[in-house]
C-alpha cells in the first residue's frame, strides 16, 4: 500500500526517512555527505514524487522506493 508522505506526522516522516538513510549504504563518492543532508535529500525526493513510501501489511514494514518501482506497486 502506497502511503502519501503528507499523511505522516513530521516526526513519523523523519523517522521513516532516517531509518531508510541508515540502511541504504549509498556511496556518495569523494565528498562526505552529512546524515542530515541525506535525510533532507530523501524528503525532497518524496516531495517531488521521485520516491514514495510503501507499507507492507504482510510484514508490517515500511519502505521508501524510487518512482519507477512505485509505479509497479500501484
N, C-alpha and C positions, 0 to 999 in steps of 0.2 A: 504494500500500500504506500503510495506516494504521500508524503506529509509536507504541505506547504510550510516553508520555514517561518512564514509570518504567523502561523498558528502556535508557535512555540514561544514561551516567555523568553526574555532576553537571557536569563540565567540558564534555561534549558538549552537554548540555541548555542550559547557559548560552551556549555558542557559537551554537547554533541560534536561541535567543531574541534574543541581541544582534544577530545578522545580520538577523533579522526587524524588530526595532525600528529599526535603522539605515536600512532601505529602505522602511519603511511610510509615513513622512512625515505622520503624523496631526497635525492642528492641535488643540491642547488648549485653545484659547480664550484668555482673558485671563491665565491663570496659566501660568507656565513649569513644566514637569514635568521633573525630572531624568532622565537616562538610566537610572540605577539604579532609580528609581521605575517607569519604563516597563517595564523588564525584570521587576521584581517583579510588576507588574500582569499581564503576559502569563503568567508562571509560575502565578499564581493562577487565571487563566482555564483553563489546562491542567489544573490540579488539580481545578477544579470541573466539568470536562467541557464548558466553554463553547467550547473551541477544541481542536484536535488537530494532531498532526504527521503529515504525509503525505510519503512518499518516492516520487518518480517514477523508476522504474528505467530508463525510456527516456532521460531527460535526465540521470539521476543527480543530481537536485536534491532538496532537502528544503524543505518549505513549512509554515507554520502557517496553518490555516484555521479559520474560525468554525464552530460546531456545525452550523448549517443546511447549509453546504456540505460538511461532513464526512459527513453522512448520505447525500448524493448520491454520494459516492465509495465508499461501502461496498457 
